[in-house]
Amino acid sequence: MKLLFKRFLEICLLRAGPQDLPASGFLLGLALLAYVFTGTLLSSLNLAWWQSLLLVAVDTVILGGLAFVVLWIRHHVERFRQVFTALLGTGAFFELLALPLLFWQQQTVGAFQGAVQDGGAGVFFSALVLWLCLFWNLVVIGHILRHALSTLMPVGLALAVAYMFISITVSQRLTQFLLAA
């Protein structure tokens, strides 16, 4: 397990690619479980658990769908298991990283709204760190897709931005619908 965590960390640091993971259904299942668990935990800061689970399920389908379609277009479907495992595992890593940051941001926003003088700096800093994590996540997704498609990093980054745009747009619409219900 320690070796797997190290491998996902190496992918996050751009030192390894999805091809360095075993094409294991069991590992894919573990990565999926970690992604769904951390994603549900993260989004449950603002939503009910069932809404969070639905949101994460939709995001997982979008992520898997994107991976499958781009691999199919490039005739590399045989790489899907490793690519999807890498995307899920690194996604879980970033969700774990974001969890304390979002919790901290909620606390500093609450303090700021409570007229605490230095709350503004905490809100700014936590937002800055979250944006840096988002950018890092985009780079890692681009890195994974670059290796998966045997292409250039700008192509991987463009696909990562497309995924992020689609995922955020669908998540916002779904969240609005769930909160209205």
C-alpha positions in Angstrom: 0.0 0.0 0.0 2.9 2.3 0.8 4.4 1.7 -2.6 1.0 2.5 -4.3 0.8 5.8 -2.4 4.3 6.6 -3.4 3.5 5.9 -7.0 0.5 8.2 -7.0 2.6 10.9 -5.3 5.3 10.4 -8.1 2.6 10.9 -10.7 1.4 14.1 -8.8 5.1 15.3 -8.9 5.2 14.5 -12.7 7.9 11.9 -12.1 5.8 8.9 -13.2 3.0 8.4 -15.6 -0.1 6.1 -15.8 2.0 3.5 -17.5 3.9 3.0 -14.2 0.8 1.7 -12.6 -0.3 -2.0 -12.9 -3.3 -2.6 -15.2 -5.2 -4.1 -12.2 -8.9 -4.2 -11.7 -8.4 -4.4 -8.0 -6.2 -1.2 -8.0 -8.8 0.6 -10.1 -11.5 -0.4 -7.6 -9.3 0.9 -4.7 -8.7 4.2 -6.5 -12.4 4.5 -7.4 -13.3 3.9 -3.7 -10.8 6.5 -2.5 -12.0 9.0 -5.1 -15.7 8.5 -4.3 -15.0 8.6 -0.5 -12.8 11.7 -0.5 -15.0 13.5 -3.0 -18.1 12.8 -1.0 -16.4 13.9 2.2 -15.2 17.1 0.5 -18.6 18.1 -1.1 -20.5 17.1 2.1 -19.0 20.3 3.6 -21.8 22.1 1.7 -24.3 19.3 0.7 -26.2 16.4 2.3 -24.3 13.1 2.0 -26.6 11.7 -0.7 -26.3 14.9 -2.8 -22.5 14.7 -2.4 -22.5 11.1 -3.5 -24.6 11.9 -6.5 -22.3 14.8 -7.4 -19.2 12.6 -7.1 -20.8 9.8 -9.2 -21.6 12.3 -12.0 -18.0 13.6 -11.8 -16.6 10.1 -11.9 -18.7 9.3 -15.0 -17.4 12.5 -16.7 -13.8 11.7 -15.8 -14.1 8.1 -17.0 -16.0 9.2 -20.1 -13.4 11.7 -21.1 -10.6 9.3 -20.5 -12.3 6.6 -22.6 -13.3 8.9 -25.5 -9.8 10.4 -25.9 -8.2 7.0 -25.7 -10.6 5.6 -28.2 -10.0 8.4 -30.6 -6.2 7.8 -30.4 -6.7 4.0 -30.6 -5.3 3.4 -27.1 -8.3 1.9 -25.3 -6.1 -0.8 -23.8 -4.6 1.9 -21.6 -7.9 2.9 -20.0 -7.5 0.9 -16.8 -4.2 2.5 -16.0 -5.2 5.9 -17.1 -8.5 5.9 -15.1 -6.7 4.5 -12.1 -4.1 7.3 -12.3 -6.8 10.0 -12.7 -8.8 8.6 -9.8 -5.8 8.1 -7.5 -4.4 11.5 -8.0 -7.8 13.0 -7.8 -8.3 11.5 -4.4 -4.9 12.9 -3.4 -6.0 16.4 -4.4 -9.4 16.0 -2.7 -7.6 15.0 0.5 -5.3 18.1 0.1 -8.3 20.4 -0.5 -10.3 19.1 2.5 -8.4 20.9 5.3 -8.0 24.0 3.0 -11.7 24.2 2.4 -12.4 23.7 6.1 -10.0 26.4 7.0 -11.5 28.7 4.4 -15.0 28.1 5.9 -13.6 28.9 9.3 -11.9 32.1 8.1 -15.0 33.2 6.1 -17.0 32.7 9.3 -14.5 34.7 11.3 -14.5 37.4 8.6 -18.3 37.6 8.6 -18.1 37.8 12.4 -16.1 41.1 12.0 -12.8 39.7 13.0 -10.2 42.1 11.6 -7.6 39.7 10.2 -10.2 37.3 8.7 -9.6 38.9 5.2 -6.0 37.7 5.1 -7.0 34.2 6.0 -9.7 34.1 3.3 -7.2 35.4 0.7 -4.5 33.0 1.7 -6.7 29.9 1.8 -8.2 30.9 -1.6 -4.8 31.4 -3.1 -3.6 28.0 -1.9 -6.8 26.4 -3.2 -6.2 28.0 -6.6 -2.6 26.7 -6.6 -3.9 23.2 -5.9 -6.4 23.5 -8.7 -3.7 24.6 -11.1 -1.5 21.7 -9.9 -4.3 19.3 -10.4 -4.8 20.5 -13.9 -1.1 20.0 -14.7 -1.3 16.5 -13.2 -4.3 15.6 -15.3 -2.6 17.0 -18.4 0.5 15.0 -17.5 -1.5 11.8 -17.2 -3.4 12.4 -20.5 -0.1 13.4 -22.3 1.4 10.0 -21.4 -1.8 8.2 -22.1 -2.2 9.6 -25.6 1.6 9.8 -26.4 1.3 13.5 -27.2 2.6 16.8 -26.1 1.9 18.4 -22.8 -0.1 21.4 -24.2 -2.6 18.8 -25.7 -2.9 17.1 -22.3 -3.4 20.5 -20.6 -6.0 21.5 -23.1 -7.9 18.2 -22.4 -7.5 18.8 -18.7 -9.0 22.3 -18.9 -11.8 20.9 -21.0 -12.5 18.2 -18.4 -12.4 20.8 -15.6 -14.7 23.1 -17.4 -17.3 20.4 -18.1 -17.0 19.0 -14.6 -17.4 22.4 -12.9 -20.3 23.4 -15.2 -22.2 20.2 -14.7 -21.5 20.2 -10.9 -22.7 23.8 -10.5 -25.9 23.0 -12.4 -26.5 19.8 -10.5 -25.8 21.5 -7.2 -28.2 24.3 -8.0 -30.9 21.7 -8.8 -30.2 19.7 -5.7 -30.3 22.8 -3.4 -33.6 23.9 -5.0 -35.1 20.5 -4.4 
